[in-house]
Amino acid sequence: MFHLGGSEFPRTTDQLIAAITQGAAQLFTLPTSGAIMKIDGGNYPGFSAVKIDLTGARAAADRLPPEPKGVGPSQPGVFAARLEVGAHPLYIRQAAVDLALTAANANFVYDRDSTGAPILSLADASDGHVTLSIRKPDLDALVLSAAKDAAVKPGVQILEMNLTLNQIDSRSIALDVRVKAKKLFLTTTVTLRGKLKIDDTLNASASDLTVAGEGVLGEMAAGMIRPKLQEIDGKSYPLTALSLGQVRLHDLQIQTGETIRVTAAFGG
């Protein structure tokens, strides 16, 4: 669930706070004021309440942090009767993303990822809920920013971008992206379409991706984009650096509108 700083597993409360803070600092630019982690009640390794606040943290969209996935063997970690993880908001580039997670009886184990770095993984919990949301204007700005970055190398100027989302079912949405672009003295419109589905581990996968362009320049642009779409079609990407470890989600729902919201429950 969390990347940990250092090379060894924490053995005290202070070491735990330092390790989680250092791990977060490797993935995000953290606010300069205030601690991100607060522990109330109990003694290591069992606590009454653990709260982690990532409000104001920033991540670059082109280097989203990897999922903290353990390869085992794991060993006993820490316990929190009440767990809260929030970001109101955190930022991907300039886009504000709101994250809220709560759980009771959260039991963690220590593990290591494929590089040998220590992580803290959620083994089980009860009455867990997670919500991830982003306002449509922020999502538009994020997609536009990514498109402009991708267009720099071929010398294309992105003039406008329009993103339309339509609900397919509780876990899937249809995407329609129309981009107006200019190269030298020629202007064209390129349209990308596809589907986005979110699974029980908060990973998003794109499918049925197509691209078409208007006119000669549009078809040239579509021809350059098409291989990139083929590379990502069917692949999964994490929506957040917050992995739920061994816990799986249920009752997952996507809601589109002025705010795009993903909600789910987990634990017994």
Secondary structure as UniProt FT lines:
FT   STRAND          2..3
FT   HELIX           13..27
FT   STRAND          37..43
FT   TURN            44..45
FT   STRAND          46..53
FT   TURN            55..56
FT   STRAND          58..59
FT   HELIX           61..63
FT   STRAND          75..92
FT   TURN            93..94
FT   STRAND          95..112
FT   TURN            114..115
FT   STRAND          118..135
FT   HELIX           136..152
FT   TURN            153..155
FT   STRAND          157..169
FT   TURN            170..171
FT   STRAND          172..183
FT   TURN            184..185
FT   STRAND          186..198
FT   TURN            200..201
FT   STRAND          203..213
FT   HELIX           215..232
FT   TURN            233..234
FT   STRAND          236..238
FT   TURN            245..246
FT   STRAND          249..255
FT   STRAND          259..266
//
